[in-house]
Amino acid sequence: MPSGSFSDPLSTHNRSRDRRSYVNGEMIRGITNGDDAVLVGENFIGANDGVGAWASRDKGHAALWSRLILHFWALEAERDSLNNAASTSSSEPNPVEYLQKAYEQTLLATSSPNEWHGTTTACAALLHHETKDPLTVPILYVTNLGDSQILVLRPKDQEIIYKTTEQWHWFDCPRQLGTNSPDTPNSNAVMAKVDLEVNDVVLAMSDGVIDNLWEHEVVENVVESIRKWESGEAGEQKGDRIGGAGGGMLYVAEELMKAAKVIAEDPFAESPFMERAVEEGLAMEGGVYLAPLPHDFLLILLGKLDDISVVAGLCRKRKP
């Protein structure tokens, strides 16, 4: 395959106890972080955010839903890739179709007699390639449903070249897959193709990151982490470190997670989530508190405590 591959991509804050489980005879892929789930493969990364409110419901298990959706999604992408490799003719990847099949399989897996309720957002990036004579170039298939995010950065230019758009029914109620939700991948998931260059960075993040860090902070954090990694200021030496190779993406993800956690735990920090709450005119316990004064309002802005999950991938040429 002439396309690149993602490398060293995973970090989560406060990893939960992750007992290995199986479904349909397959070990469930990925890692659970609170109600989030993250997964990394050679050419597939994703981050799903289970809706925590299910924890208070009978048979509620949002973490299972987020994990199973991601597990089946990665399996479908892998299965199609293997089929194409074995075929004399290849077809274009269809991540929305993979997600639809994953959703349907999760419905079956969480039905009676093993009934569990839950909902989850879903976002993933699938690395592929296209031939543009005389070159073969990497193409990223980005799919999103809800308010988790895929962000594609070009560190050399210190800019974002693509980001997914959050999908909400209303403020703080994202589109989501699962129990009692009207949303489905075929009807609501959005897919885009993004041209990549070598050393572009792809981030898959739950809203625990994007609710607490503005985009320019994410870019600055990633660029600075790569600079430190390349210069040897961070991490142990592992050969080639250009662009964040040799383990740098793990460092990038960890530093981004730490930055989001600082804001989430700061009772006086401004954050994107709180800014949106103010725009909605909402007073929120643990978020925005508006206290009426004789001639004004007292406004307190807080970060948003939430599960914080980051997967970082680096686009690299595959070695001959």
C-alpha positions as CSV (number, residue, x, y, z in Angstrom):
1,M,0.0,0.0,0.0
2,P,1.5,3.4,-1.0
3,S,-0.4,5.3,1.7
4,G,1.0,6.3,5.0
5,S,0.1,5.0,8.4
6,F,-0.8,6.4,11.8
7,S,1.7,5.9,14.6
8,D,1.8,5.9,18.4
9,P,-1.7,7.3,18.7
10,L,-3.3,6.8,22.1
11,S,-3.7,8.6,25.4
12,T,-6.6,8.9,27.7
13,H,-7.1,10.7,31.0
14,N,-8.0,8.5,34.0
15,R,-8.1,5.2,32.2
16,S,-10.8,3.1,33.6
17,R,-10.3,-0.6,34.6
18,D,-10.4,-2.3,31.2
19,R,-11.3,-5.9,31.6
20,R,-11.0,-7.7,28.3
21,S,-14.4,-8.7,27.0
22,Y,-15.7,-10.5,23.9
23,V,-18.6,-10.1,21.5
24,N,-19.5,-12.6,18.8
25,G,-16.3,-14.4,19.6
26,E,-14.2,-11.3,19.0
27,M,-12.2,-9.5,21.7
28,I,-13.8,-6.0,21.9
29,R,-11.3,-3.6,20.4
30,G,-10.4,-0.2,21.8
31,I,-10.2,1.3,25.3
32,T,-12.9,2.6,27.6
33,N,-12.3,5.9,29.4
34,G,-15.3,6.7,31.6
35,D,-18.1,6.7,29.1
36,D,-15.8,7.5,26.2
37,A,-14.2,4.9,23.9
38,V,-11.1,5.2,21.8
39,L,-9.6,2.9,19.2
40,V,-6.5,3.0,17.0
41,G,-5.5,0.8,14.1
42,E,-2.8,1.2,11.5
43,N,-5.2,3.3,9.3
44,F,-8.2,3.9,11.5
45,I,-8.6,6.0,14.6
46,G,-11.8,7.0,16.4
47,A,-13.2,8.5,19.6
48,N,-16.8,8.0,20.7
49,D,-18.5,9.8,23.7
50,G,-21.2,7.8,25.5
51,V,-23.9,9.9,27.1
52,G,-23.3,9.8,30.8
53,A,-26.9,10.4,31.8
54,W,-27.6,6.7,31.1
55,A,-25.7,5.8,34.3
56,S,-28.8,6.8,36.3
57,R,-31.2,4.7,34.2
58,D,-32.1,1.0,34.6
59,K,-29.9,-1.1,32.4
60,G,-28.0,2.1,31.3
61,H,-24.5,1.5,30.0
62,A,-23.3,4.3,27.7
63,A,-19.7,3.1,27.9
64,L,-20.7,-0.2,26.4
65,W,-22.5,1.5,23.6
66,S,-19.6,3.8,22.7
67,R,-17.1,0.9,22.8
68,L,-19.2,-1.6,20.8
69,I,-20.0,1.0,18.1
70,L,-16.3,1.7,17.7
71,H,-15.4,-1.9,17.8
72,F,-17.8,-3.0,15.0
73,W,-17.0,0.1,13.0
74,A,-13.3,-0.7,12.9
75,L,-14.1,-4.4,12.1
76,E,-16.3,-3.3,9.1
77,A,-13.5,-1.0,7.8
78,E,-11.0,-3.7,8.1
79,R,-13.2,-6.4,6.5
80,D,-13.8,-4.1,3.5
81,S,-10.1,-3.3,3.1
82,L,-9.2,-7.0,3.2
83,N,-11.9,-7.8,0.6
84,N,-10.6,-5.1,-1.7
85,A,-7.0,-6.3,-1.3
86,A,-8.1,-9.8,-2.4
87,S,-10.2,-8.5,-5.3
88,T,-9.1,-7.7,-8.8
89,S,-11.0,-4.5,-8.6
90,S,-11.2,-2.2,-5.6
91,S,-14.0,0.1,-4.4
92,E,-13.9,3.3,-2.6
93,P,-14.2,3.1,1.2
94,N,-17.7,3.9,2.6
95,P,-17.3,4.8,6.3
96,V,-20.9,5.8,6.7
97,E,-22.0,2.3,5.6
98,Y,-19.5,0.8,8.0
99,L,-20.9,2.9,10.8
100,Q,-24.5,1.9,9.9
101,K,-23.5,-1.8,10.1
102,A,-21.8,-1.2,13.4
103,Y,-24.9,0.5,14.7
104,E,-27.1,-2.4,13.7
105,Q,-24.7,-4.9,15.2
106,T,-24.6,-3.0,18.5
107,L,-28.4,-2.9,18.6
108,L,-28.4,-6.7,18.3
109,A,-25.6,-7.2,20.8
110,T,-27.4,-5.1,23.4
111,S,-30.8,-6.6,22.9
112,S,-32.5,-9.3,25.1
113,P,-31.3,-11.4,26.8
114,N,-28.3,-9.1,27.2
115,E,-30.2,-5.9,27.2
116,W,-28.3,-2.7,27.8
117,H,-29.4,0.9,27.1
118,G,-27.2,3.8,26.0
119,T,-26.4,6.3,23.4
120,T,-23.1,7.6,22.0
121,T,-21.6,10.1,19.6
122,A,-19.2,8.8,16.9
123,C,-16.3,10.1,15.0
124,A,-13.5,8.4,13.1
125,A,-10.8,8.9,10.5
126,L,-9.9,6.3,7.9
127,L,-6.6,6.6,6.0
128,H,-6.7,5.6,2.4
129,H,-5.0,6.7,-0.9
130,E,-5.8,7.9,-4.4
131,T,-3.8,7.9,-7.6
132,K,-3.3,11.4,-9.0
133,D,-1.0,10.7,-12.0
134,P,1.8,10.2,-11.6
135,L,1.6,10.2,-7.8
136,T,-0.3,8.2,-5.2
137,V,-1.4,10.5,-2.4
138,P,-2.9,9.9,1.1
139,I,-6.6,10.7,1.5
140,L,-8.4,10.8,4.8
141,Y,-12.1,9.7,5.1
142,V,-13.5,11.6,8.1
143,T,-16.9,10.6,9.5
144,N,-18.8,12.3,12.3
145,L,-22.1,12.1,14.1
146,G,-22.6,14.3,17.2
147,D,-20.1,16.5,19.0
148,S,-16.9,14.6,19.2
149,Q,-14.4,15.9,16.7
150,I,-11.8,15.0,14.1
151,L,-9.2,17.8,13.6
152,V,-6.6,17.7,10.9
153,L,-3.5,19.9,11.5
154,R,-0.6,20.9,9.3
155,P,2.1,21.6,11.9
156,K,4.6,23.1,9.4
157,D,2.1,25.8,8.6
158,Q,0.6,25.9,12.2
159,E,-2.9,25.7,10.8
160,I,-6.0,23.5,10.8
161,I,-6.8,22.2,7.4
162,Y,-10.1,20.4,8.4
163,K,-12.4,20.0,11.3
164,T,-15.7,18.3,11.7
165,T,-18.8,20.4,12.6
166,E,-20.6,19.6,15.8
167,Q,-24.2,18.2,15.4
168,W,-26.7,19.1,18.1
169,H,-30.4,18.7,18.5
170,W,-30.2,21.6,20.9
171,F,-27.5,23.0,23.2
172,D,-25.6,20.2,25.0
173,C,-27.7,17.5,23.4
174,P,-25.7,16.2,20.5
175,R,-26.9,13.8,17.8
176,Q,-26.3,10.3,19.1
177,L,-26.7,6.7,18.2
178,G,-28.6,4.3,20.5
179,T,-31.6,3.7,22.7
180,N,-34.6,5.9,21.8
181,S,-32.5,8.2,19.6
182,P,-34.0,9.1,16.2
183,D,-30.5,9.5,14.7
184,T,-28.9,6.9,12.4
185,P,-25.7,6.9,10.5
186,N,-27.4,6.7,7.1
187,S,-29.6,9.7,7.9
188,N,-27.3,11.9,10.0
189,A,-23.6,11.0,9.7
190,V,-21.5,13.3,7.7
191,M,-18.4,12.1,5.7
192,A,-15.7,14.2,4.1
193,K,-12.5,13.4,2.2
194,V,-9.4,15.4,3.2
195,D,-6.2,15.6,1.2
196,L,-3.2,14.8,3.5
197,E,0.5,15.5,3.3
198,V,3.3,13.7,5.0
199,N,3.6,14.8,8.7
200,D,0.0,16.1,8.9
201,V,-1.5,15.3,12.4
202,V,-5.0,13.8,12.8
203,L,-6.7,14.2,16.1
204,A,-9.8,12.3,17.2
205,M,-11.2,13.8,20.4
206,S,-14.2,13.6,22.7
207,D,-15.9,16.8,23.7
208,G,-13.9,16.8,26.9
209,V,-11.2,18.4,24.8
210,I,-13.0,20.8,22.6
211,D,-15.3,22.0,25.3
212,N,-12.3,23.2,27.3
213,L,-9.7,24.3,24.7
214,W,-10.2,26.8,21.8
215,E,-8.9,25.7,18.4
216,H,-5.9,28.0,18.5
217,E,-4.9,26.5,21.9
218,V,-5.1,23.0,20.4
219,V,-2.9,24.1,17.4
220,E,-0.3,25.8,19.7
221,N,-0.2,22.8,22.1
222,V,0.3,20.3,19.3
223,V,3.0,22.4,17.5
224,E,4.9,23.0,20.7
225,S,4.7,19.3,21.7
226,I,6.1,18.3,18.3
227,R,8.9,20.9,18.6
228,K,9.9,19.5,22.0
229,W,9.7,16.0,20.7
230,E,11.9,16.7,17.7
231,S,14.5,18.6,19.8
232,G,14.7,15.8,22.3
233,E,13.3,17.8,25.2
234,A,10.5,15.3,25.7
235,G,10.5,11.5,25.8
236,E,13.2,9.0,25.2
237,Q,15.1,8.8,22.0
238,K,13.6,6.4,19.5
239,G,15.4,7.0,16.2
240,D,13.5,9.2,13.7
241,R,11.6,11.9,15.6
242,I,10.8,14.2,12.6
243,G,7.2,15.5,12.8
244,G,6.5,13.5,15.9
245,A,7.6,10.1,14.7
246,G,9.1,7.5,17.0
247,G,6.6,7.9,19.7
248,G,5.8,11.6,19.5
249,M,2.1,11.2,18.9
250,L,1.7,9.6,22.3
251,Y,3.4,12.7,23.8
252,V,1.2,15.0,21.7
253,A,-2.0,13.3,22.9
254,E,-0.9,13.3,26.5
255,E,0.0,17.0,26.5
256,L,-3.3,17.9,24.9
257,M,-5.2,15.9,27.4
258,K,-3.3,17.6,30.3
259,A,-4.1,21.0,28.9
260,A,-7.8,20.2,28.7
261,K,-7.8,18.8,32.2
262,V,-6.3,22.0,33.6
263,I,-9.2,24.0,32.2
264,A,-11.8,21.5,33.2
265,E,-10.7,21.6,36.8
266,D,-10.3,25.4,37.0
267,P,-13.3,27.0,38.7
268,F,-12.4,30.4,37.1
269,A,-11.3,29.4,33.6
270,E,-13.1,30.5,30.5
271,S,-13.9,27.8,28.1
272,P,-15.6,27.3,24.7
273,F,-18.4,25.3,26.4
274,M,-19.1,28.1,28.8
275,E,-19.0,30.7,26.0
276,R,-21.6,28.8,24.1
277,A,-23.7,28.4,27.3
278,V,-23.6,32.2,27.8
279,E,-24.7,32.7,24.1
280,E,-27.6,30.4,24.8
281,G,-28.6,32.5,27.9
282,L,-28.3,29.5,30.2
283,A,-27.4,29.5,33.9
284,M,-25.9,26.1,34.8
285,E,-24.8,24.5,38.1
286,G,-21.1,23.6,37.7
287,G,-21.0,25.6,34.5
288,V,-22.3,29.1,34.2
289,Y,-23.8,30.9,37.2
290,L,-25.7,34.1,36.6
291,A,-26.6,35.9,39.9
292,P,-28.8,39.0,39.5
293,L,-27.4,42.1,41.0
294,P,-29.2,45.5,41.4
295,H,-27.9,46.8,38.1
296,D,-26.0,43.9,36.5
297,F,-25.3,40.2,36.5
298,L,-22.4,38.4,38.2
299,L,-21.0,36.0,35.6
300,I,-18.8,33.1,36.6
301,L,-17.3,31.0,33.9
302,L,-16.0,27.5,34.6
303,G,-14.4,24.8,32.6
304,K,-16.4,21.7,31.9
305,L,-15.6,18.5,33.8
306,D,-16.0,15.5,31.5
307,D,-14.2,12.4,30.3
308,I,-11.2,13.6,28.2
309,S,-10.0,11.3,25.4
310,V,-7.5,12.0,22.7
311,V,-6.1,9.9,19.8
312,A,-3.4,11.4,17.7
313,G,-2.2,10.0,14.4
314,L,0.7,11.0,12.2
315,C,0.6,10.6,8.4
316,R,3.9,9.0,7.3
317,K,5.2,7.3,4.2
318,R,5.3,3.5,4.6
319,K,8.9,2.2,4.5
320,P,9.6,0.1,1.3
